[in-house]
Amino acid sequence: MQMSAAERNLMRDREKLHREELRREADAALRDAGLRLDQQKRELFEQRYLQERRKMEHALRQEIESKRNQELPALNDRLKKEFQQGSPTAKSASTPATSTSPKK
């Protein structure tokens, strides 16, 4: 799929804003740590912060995907049973979806 020039510019702008936000968060982490570093060590701190953050976010995405994959068969079974009985009744169609995962 080809993106228009406007869409490409929008994607670039969003990525730029995301990088700036991450940089601000790294600066805040540096301040919160109470460190006063020279420019070279500051850049190294930011690099390590972003590296560790990517690892953390990757692990969280894997965890969410694993939980989703565990719950999908039950969801599919519920929907299969509901729709095998013909069209859902007005009551079941208006009933909000509930999660089967434990509350935290």
VEXGU-811411 format. One line per field, with one value per atom (N, C-alpha, C, CB): residue number from 1; residue in three letters; z, x, y. Coordinates in Angstrom, 3 decimals. Glycine has a CB too. Layout:
VEXGU-811411
n <- NUM; ...
res <- ALA; ...
pz <- Z; ...
px <- X; ...
py <- Y; ...
***
This chain:
VEXGU-811411
n <- 1; 1; 1; 1; 2; 2; 2; 2; 3; 3; 3; 3; 4; 4; 4; 4; 5; 5; 5; 5; 6; 6; 6; 6; 7; 7; 7; 7; 8; 8; 8; 8; 9; 9; 9; 9; 10; 10; 10; 10; 11; 11; 11; 11; 12; 12; 12; 12; 13; 13; 13; 13; 14; 14; 14; 14; 15; 15; 15; 15; 16; 16; 16; 16; 17; 17; 17; 17; 18; 18; 18; 18; 19; 19; 19; 19; 20; 20; 20; 20; 21; 21; 21; 21; 22; 22; 22; 22; 23; 23; 23; 23; 24; 24; 24; 24; 25; 25; 25; 25; 26; 26; 26; 26; 27; 27; 27; 27; 28; 28; 28; 28; 29; 29; 29; 29; 30; 30; 30; 30; 31; 31; 31; 31; 32; 32; 32; 32; 33; 33; 33; 33; 34; 34; 34; 34; 35; 35; 35; 35; 36; 36; 36; 36; 37; 37; 37; 37; 38; 38; 38; 38; 39; 39; 39; 39; 40; 40; 40; 40; 41; 41; 41; 41; 42; 42; 42; 42; 43; 43; 43; 43; 44; 44; 44; 44; 45; 45; 45; 45; 46; 46; 46; 46; 47; 47; 47; 47; 48; 48; 48; 48; 49; 49; 49; 49; 50; 50; 50; 50; 51; 51; 51; 51; 52; 52; 52; 52; 53; 53; 53; 53; 54; 54; 54; 54; 55; 55; 55; 55; 56; 56; 56; 56; 57; 57; 57; 57; 58; 58; 58; 58; 59; 59; 59; 59; 60; 60; 60; 60; 61; 61; 61; 61; 62; 62; 62; 62; 63; 63; 63; 63; 64; 64; 64; 64; 65; 65; 65; 65; 66; 66; 66; 66; 67; 67; 67; 67; 68; 68; 68; 68; 69; 69; 69; 69; 70; 70; 70; 70; 71; 71; 71; 71; 72; 72; 72; 72; 73; 73; 73; 73; 74; 74; 74; 74; 75; 75; 75; 75; 76; 76; 76; 76; 77; 77; 77; 77; 78; 78; 78; 78; 79; 79; 79; 79; 80; 80; 80; 80; 81; 81; 81; 81; 82; 82; 82; 82; 83; 83; 83; 83; 84; 84; 84; 84; 85; 85; 85; 85; 86; 86; 86; 86; 87; 87; 87; 87; 88; 88; 88; 88; 89; 89; 89; 89; 90; 90; 90; 90; 91; 91; 91; 91; 92; 92; 92; 92; 93; 93; 93; 93; 94; 94; 94; 94; 95; 95; 95; 95; 96; 96; 96; 96; 97; 97; 97; 97; 98; 98; 98; 98; 99; 99; 99; 99; 100; 100; 100; 100; 101; 101; 101; 101; 102; 102; 102; 102; 103; 103; 103; 103; 104; 104; 104; 104
res <- MET; MET; MET; MET; GLN; GLN; GLN; GLN; MET; MET; MET; MET; SER; SER; SER; SER; ALA; ALA; ALA; ALA; ALA; ALA; ALA; ALA; GLU; GLU; GLU; GLU; ARG; ARG; ARG; ARG; ASN; ASN; ASN; ASN; LEU; LEU; LEU; LEU; MET; MET; MET; MET; ARG; ARG; ARG; ARG; ASP; ASP; ASP; ASP; ARG; ARG; ARG; ARG; GLU; GLU; GLU; GLU; LYS; LYS; LYS; LYS; LEU; LEU; LEU; LEU; HIS; HIS; HIS; HIS; ARG; ARG; ARG; ARG; GLU; GLU; GLU; GLU; GLU; GLU; GLU; GLU; LEU; LEU; LEU; LEU; ARG; ARG; ARG; ARG; ARG; ARG; ARG; ARG; GLU; GLU; GLU; GLU; ALA; ALA; ALA; ALA; ASP; ASP; ASP; ASP; ALA; ALA; ALA; ALA; ALA; ALA; ALA; ALA; LEU; LEU; LEU; LEU; ARG; ARG; ARG; ARG; ASP; ASP; ASP; ASP; ALA; ALA; ALA; ALA; GLY; GLY; GLY; GLY; LEU; LEU; LEU; LEU; ARG; ARG; ARG; ARG; LEU; LEU; LEU; LEU; ASP; ASP; ASP; ASP; GLN; GLN; GLN; GLN; GLN; GLN; GLN; GLN; LYS; LYS; LYS; LYS; ARG; ARG; ARG; ARG; GLU; GLU; GLU; GLU; LEU; LEU; LEU; LEU; PHE; PHE; PHE; PHE; GLU; GLU; GLU; GLU; GLN; GLN; GLN; GLN; ARG; ARG; ARG; ARG; TYR; TYR; TYR; TYR; LEU; LEU; LEU; LEU; GLN; GLN; GLN; GLN; GLU; GLU; GLU; GLU; ARG; ARG; ARG; ARG; ARG; ARG; ARG; ARG; LYS; LYS; LYS; LYS; MET; MET; MET; MET; GLU; GLU; GLU; GLU; HIS; HIS; HIS; HIS; ALA; ALA; ALA; ALA; LEU; LEU; LEU; LEU; ARG; ARG; ARG; ARG; GLN; GLN; GLN; GLN; GLU; GLU; GLU; GLU; ILE; ILE; ILE; ILE; GLU; GLU; GLU; GLU; SER; SER; SER; SER; LYS; LYS; LYS; LYS; ARG; ARG; ARG; ARG; ASN; ASN; ASN; ASN; GLN; GLN; GLN; GLN; GLU; GLU; GLU; GLU; LEU; LEU; LEU; LEU; PRO; PRO; PRO; PRO; ALA; ALA; ALA; ALA; LEU; LEU; LEU; LEU; ASN; ASN; ASN; ASN; ASP; ASP; ASP; ASP; ARG; ARG; ARG; ARG; LEU; LEU; LEU; LEU; LYS; LYS; LYS; LYS; LYS; LYS; LYS; LYS; GLU; GLU; GLU; GLU; PHE; PHE; PHE; PHE; GLN; GLN; GLN; GLN; GLN; GLN; GLN; GLN; GLY; GLY; GLY; GLY; SER; SER; SER; SER; PRO; PRO; PRO; PRO; THR; THR; THR; THR; ALA; ALA; ALA; ALA; LYS; LYS; LYS; LYS; SER; SER; SER; SER; ALA; ALA; ALA; ALA; SER; SER; SER; SER; THR; THR; THR; THR; PRO; PRO; PRO; PRO; ALA; ALA; ALA; ALA; THR; THR; THR; THR; SER; SER; SER; SER; THR; THR; THR; THR; SER; SER; SER; SER; PRO; PRO; PRO; PRO; LYS; LYS; LYS; LYS; LYS; LYS; LYS; LYS
pz <- 0.000; 0.000; 0.000; 1.234; -0.883; -0.998; -0.138; -2.482; 0.561; 1.350; 0.552; 2.724; 0.734; 0.077; 0.789; 0.090; 0.165; 0.773; 2.118; -0.172; 2.208; 3.461; 4.552; 3.256; 4.187; 5.164; 5.634; 4.565; 4.700; 5.065; 6.007; 3.802; 5.705; 6.575; 7.960; 5.951; 8.001; 9.283; 10.087; 9.067; 9.424; 10.107; 10.628; 9.153; 9.825; 10.260; 11.471; 9.115; 11.411; 12.527; 13.805; 12.178; 13.673; 14.850; 15.427; 14.491; 14.551; 15.019; 15.699; 13.850; 15.125; 15.723; 17.109; 14.815; 17.242; 18.542; 19.547; 18.393; 19.079; 19.957; 20.459; 19.221; 19.554; 19.960; 20.948; 18.732; 20.717; 21.635; 23.009; 21.067; 23.028; 24.303; 25.051; 24.067; 24.339; 24.977; 25.509; 23.997; 24.765; 25.202; 26.486; 24.084; 26.536; 27.751; 28.937; 27.523; 28.689; 29.763; 30.249; 29.295; 29.330; 29.718; 30.547; 28.458; 30.140; 30.913; 32.313; 30.178; 32.392; 33.696; 34.568; 33.521; 33.968; 34.733; 35.249; 33.860; 34.433; 34.836; 36.012; 33.643; 35.914; 37.007; 38.276; 36.600; 38.116; 39.280; 39.962; 38.860; 39.183; 39.751; 40.473; 38.650; 40.261; 40.922; 40.350; 42.379; 39.116; 38.495; 37.750; 37.538; 37.801; 37.024; 36.164; 37.951; 34.885; 33.982; 32.896; 33.351; 32.399; 31.250; 30.007; 31.038; 28.913; 27.714; 27.202; 26.619; 27.213; 26.698; 27.549; 26.662; 28.872; 29.753; 29.724; 31.184; 29.532; 29.399; 28.194; 29.275; 27.075; 25.855; 26.069; 24.654; 26.770; 27.074; 27.978; 27.740; 28.977; 29.867; 29.048; 30.964; 28.169; 27.345; 26.465; 26.475; 25.881; 25.018; 25.809; 24.399; 26.999; 27.836; 28.321; 29.039; 28.664; 29.094; 27.987; 29.469; 26.764; 25.640; 25.331; 24.395; 25.441; 25.201; 26.220; 25.256; 27.479; 28.527; 28.425; 29.906; 28.052; 27.893; 26.755; 27.631; 25.636; 24.523; 24.969; 23.321; 25.738; 26.234; 27.123; 27.016; 28.008; 28.909; 28.119; 29.911; 27.152; 26.358; 25.528; 25.448; 25.023; 24.266; 25.167; 23.678; 26.390; 27.331; 27.673; 28.615; 27.849; 28.156; 26.987; 28.515; 25.763; 24.584; 24.497; 23.292; 24.783; 24.756; 25.818; 24.966; 27.004; 28.083; 27.704; 29.368; 27.132; 26.725; 25.628; 26.242; 24.667; 23.570; 24.119; 22.524; 25.081; 25.686; 26.386; 26.683; 27.162; 27.854; 26.850; 28.795; 25.791; 24.760; 24.134; 23.674; 23.814; 23.202; 24.133; 22.783; 25.451; 26.416; 26.489; 27.792; 26.325; 26.471; 25.170; 26.998; 24.032; 22.758; 22.559; 21.645; 22.912; 22.712; 23.468; 23.154; 24.694; 25.466; 24.804; 26.916; 24.322; 23.621; 22.372; 23.241; 21.607; 20.386; 20.705; 19.616; 21.771; 22.160; 22.560; 23.307; 23.359; 23.774; 22.567; 24.731; 21.658; 20.470; 19.580; 19.666; 19.462; 18.659; 19.223; 18.610; 20.551; 21.194; 21.018; 22.686; 21.196; 21.092; 19.692; 21.455; 18.684; 17.322; 16.694; 16.473; 17.298; 16.806; 17.133; 17.400; 18.173; 18.599; 17.768; 20.067; 16.669; 15.868; 16.207; 16.099; 15.777; 16.064; 17.554; 15.255; 18.077; 19.518; 19.907; 19.929; 21.095; 21.574; 21.909; 22.804; 22.048; 22.376; 23.707; 22.425; 24.643; 25.951; 25.838; 26.914; 25.117; 25.042; 24.182; 24.491; 23.214; 22.386; 23.162; 21.145; 24.146; 24.910; 26.164; 25.293; 26.480; 27.659; 27.370; 28.069; 28.233; 27.977; 28.078; 28.959; 27.312; 27.342; 28.679; 26.179; 29.207; 30.471; 30.258; 31.593; 31.044; 30.962; 31.861; 31.353; 31.401; 32.230; 33.021; 31.377; 32.831; 33.566; 34.979; 32.856; 35.917; 37.313; 37.515; 38.223; 38.436; 38.769; 39.574; 39.556; 39.364; 40.129; 41.117; 39.206
px <- 0.851; 0.000; 0.896; -0.968; 0.629; 1.396; 0.748; 1.490; 1.590; 1.092; 1.282; 1.815; 0.352; 0.483; 1.580; -0.877; 2.002; 3.031; 2.554; 3.396; 1.282; 0.738; 0.773; -0.701; 0.437; 0.467; 1.901; -0.157; 2.844; 4.253; 4.733; 5.142; 4.366; 4.744; 4.126; 4.318; 2.882; 2.210; 2.924; 0.730; 3.304; 4.036; 5.382; 4.253; 6.091; 7.375; 7.189; 8.030; 6.153; 5.881; 5.562; 4.721; 4.750; 4.414; 5.656; 3.367; 6.507; 7.740; 8.652; 8.477; 8.738; 9.568; 9.047; 9.602; 7.731; 7.137; 7.379; 5.635; 7.276; 7.516; 8.960; 7.208; 9.923; 11.334; 11.590; 12.240; 10.960; 11.116; 10.541; 10.437; 9.404; 8.786; 9.701; 7.386; 10.266; 11.183; 12.419; 11.591; 12.912; 14.083; 13.758; 14.548; 12.565; 12.148; 12.038; 10.797; 11.520; 11.411; 12.791; 10.614; 13.726; 15.099; 15.710; 15.978; 15.476; 15.976; 15.362; 15.669; 14.076; 13.404; 13.975; 11.878; 14.257; 14.849; 16.229; 14.947; 16.969; 18.298; 18.189; 19.022; 17.253; 17.035; 16.584; 15.995; 15.629; 15.106; 16.201; 13.954; 17.168; 18.280; 19.266; 19.004; 19.153; 20.035; 21.444; 20.095; 21.574; 22.899; 23.214; 22.988; 24.470; 24.943; 26.083; 25.407; 25.789; 26.737; 27.209; 26.111; 28.402; 28.863; 28.084; 30.417; 28.229; 27.431; 27.591; 27.816; 28.801; 29.039; 28.316; 30.551; 28.427; 27.762; 26.255; 28.278; 25.821; 24.393; 23.812; 24.152; 24.531; 24.086; 24.086; 24.993; 25.081; 25.148; 23.987; 26.493; 23.678; 22.547; 21.258; 22.432; 21.061; 19.852; 19.773; 19.819; 20.888; 20.935; 20.549; 22.347; 21.122; 20.815; 19.367; 21.765; 18.874; 17.481; 16.555; 17.156; 16.806; 15.949; 16.071; 16.304; 17.285; 17.501; 16.731; 19.003; 16.858; 16.165; 14.656; 16.642; 14.225; 12.789; 12.221; 12.514; 12.964; 12.514; 12.403; 13.487; 13.384; 13.335; 12.108; 14.623; 11.848; 10.711; 9.396; 10.727; 9.264; 8.043; 7.851; 8.070; 8.944; 8.871; 8.353; 10.259; 8.884; 8.444; 6.963; 9.295; 6.525; 5.111; 4.213; 4.899; 4.654; 3.866; 3.749; 4.502; 4.843; 4.807; 3.857; 6.216; 3.880; 3.005; 1.535; 3.332; 1.226; -0.152; -0.585; -0.289; 0.275; -0.041; -0.288; 1.109; 0.511; 0.343; -1.012; 1.482; -1.360; -2.655; -3.807; -2.760; -3.657; -4.692; -4.872; -4.332; -3.761; -3.840; -4.462; -2.463; -4.276; -4.896; -6.404; -4.280; -6.852; -8.277; -9.073; -8.433; -8.395; -9.107; -9.928; -8.129; -9.414; -10.246; -11.580; -9.478; -11.568; -12.804; -13.748; -12.497; -13.198; -14.024; -14.642; -13.183; -13.825; -14.333; -15.418; -13.192; -15.240; -16.252; -17.555; -15.742; -17.453; -18.666; -19.411; -18.312; -18.683; -19.337; -19.912; -18.341; -19.197; -19.693; -21.011; -18.663; -21.074; -22.300; -23.422; -22.060; -23.087; -24.103; -24.697; -23.502; -23.867; -24.350; -24.822; -23.269; -24.513; -25.059; -26.535; -24.302; -26.979; -28.366; -29.237; -28.477; -28.753; -29.480; -28.978; -31.003; -29.691; -29.240; -29.362; -30.054; -28.432; -28.460; -29.739; -27.237; -30.212; -31.413; -31.084; -32.002; -32.081; -31.866; -31.138; -33.207; -31.457; -30.808; -29.317; -31.446; -28.926; -27.504; -26.751; -27.307; -27.425; -26.764; -26.524; -27.593; -27.386; -27.212; -26.368; -28.562; -26.059; -25.246; -23.807; -25.346; -23.193; -21.810; -20.866; -21.379; -19.809; -18.788; -18.080; -17.783; -17.769; -17.042; -15.767; -17.893; -14.798; -13.495; -13.493; -12.356; -12.827; -12.699; -11.409; -12.765; -10.614; -9.346; -9.616; -8.343; -8.791; -8.992; -8.762; -8.066; -9.512; -9.361; -8.095; -10.591; -7.434; -6.206; -6.485; -5.046
py <- -1.181; 0.000; 1.244; -0.001; 2.127; 3.360; 4.453; 3.810; 5.186; 6.309; 7.584; 6.401; 8.487; 9.789; 10.578; 10.576; 11.652; 12.506; 13.048; 13.674; 13.402; 13.924; 12.856; 14.427; 11.605; 10.521; 10.235; 9.253; 10.264; 10.054; 11.153; 10.012; 12.393; 13.510; 13.366; 14.841; 12.934; 12.727; 11.644; 12.348; 10.554; 9.478; 9.986; 8.280; 10.761; 11.332; 12.235; 12.121; 13.079; 13.990; 13.223; 14.928; 12.167; 11.359; 10.691; 10.297; 10.157; 9.518; 10.531; 8.848; 11.719; 12.770; 13.142; 14.017; 13.292; 13.609; 12.487; 13.865; 11.250; 10.107; 10.110; 8.788; 10.350; 10.394; 11.526; 10.560; 12.680; 13.808; 13.479; 15.059; 12.805; 12.420; 11.446; 11.779; 10.473; 9.534; 10.245; 8.440; 11.214; 11.976; 12.749; 12.950; 13.343; 14.066; 13.114; 14.783; 11.902; 10.922; 10.497; 9.700; 10.328; 9.964; 11.092; 9.673; 12.341; 13.486; 13.511; 14.807; 13.217; 13.195; 12.079; 13.011; 10.924; 9.815; 10.208; 8.536; 10.927; 11.393; 12.369; 12.065; 13.308; 14.262; 13.551; 15.314; 12.615; 11.888; 11.074; 10.965; 10.622; 9.851; 10.760; 9.063; 12.064; 13.013; 13.023; 12.710; 12.561; 12.502; 13.790; 11.311; 14.181; 15.324; 14.798; 16.537; 14.635; 13.993; 14.949; 12.761; 14.699; 15.477; 15.019; 15.311; 15.726; 15.470; 14.037; 16.448; 13.528; 12.175; 11.124; 11.876; 11.252; 10.292; 10.479; 10.430; 11.705; 11.990; 11.264; 13.504; 11.328; 10.639; 9.127; 11.011; 8.622; 7.195; 6.782; 6.849; 7.622; 7.352; 7.271; 8.450; 8.243; 8.269; 7.024; 9.538; 6.644; 5.466; 4.205; 5.305; 4.053; 2.884; 2.906; 2.828; 4.096; 4.233; 3.747; 5.705; 4.205; 3.824; 2.332; 4.648; 1.798; 0.379; -0.467; 0.051; -0.116; -0.870; -0.707; -0.422; 0.459; 0.693; -0.155; 2.183; -0.238; -1.089; -2.548; -0.971; -3.021; -4.400; -4.613; -4.740; -3.646; -3.741; -3.754; -2.575; -2.857; -2.793; -4.059; -1.571; -4.620; -5.866; -6.991; -6.233; -7.080; -8.111; -7.938; -8.067; -6.701; -6.447; -6.829; -4.971; -6.524; -6.918; -8.433; -6.364; -9.146; -10.611; -11.148; -11.190; -10.548; -10.977; -10.780; -10.209; -9.642; -9.358; -10.321; -7.897; -10.567; -11.486; -12.895; -11.505; -13.314; -14.632; -14.731; -14.917; -13.718; -13.713; -13.702; -12.493; -12.921; -12.864; -14.244; -11.815; -14.900; -16.226; -17.252; -16.689; -17.092; -17.995; -17.790; -17.798; -16.552; -16.243; -16.383; -14.844; -16.353; -16.420; -17.694; -16.298; -18.880; -20.076; -20.005; -21.315; -19.509; -19.384; -18.382; -18.954; -17.294; -16.300; -16.920; -15.051; -17.611; -18.242; -19.262; -18.915; -20.055; -21.032; -20.352; -21.894; -19.277; -18.552; -18.011; -17.399; -17.400; -16.839; -17.945; -15.981; -19.049; -20.164; -20.664; -21.307; -20.875; -21.349; -20.337; -21.619; -19.066; -18.014; -17.964; -16.651; -18.074; -17.900; -19.208; -17.291; -20.362; -21.621; -21.722; -22.810; -21.054; -21.106; -20.176; -20.751; -19.685; -18.724; -17.336; -18.837; -16.334; -14.975; -14.717; -13.931; -13.948; -13.667; -12.940; -12.833; -13.230; -12.556; -11.112; -13.280; -10.297; -8.890; -8.772; -8.126; -9.688; -9.623; -9.892; -10.620; -10.939; -11.257; -10.251; -12.662; -9.661; -8.652; -7.372; -8.355; -7.098; -5.863; -6.064; -5.302; -7.314; -7.593; -7.208; -9.086; -6.405; -6.002; -7.194; -4.906; -7.137; -8.174; -8.126; -8.005; -9.299; -9.351; -10.123; -9.992; -9.777; -10.430; -11.647; -9.460; -12.697; -13.888; -13.867; -15.139; -12.823; -12.742; -12.269; -11.791; -12.718; -12.318; -10.829; -13.106; -10.281; -8.856; -8.663; -8.327; -7.533; -7.237; -6.155; -6.823
***
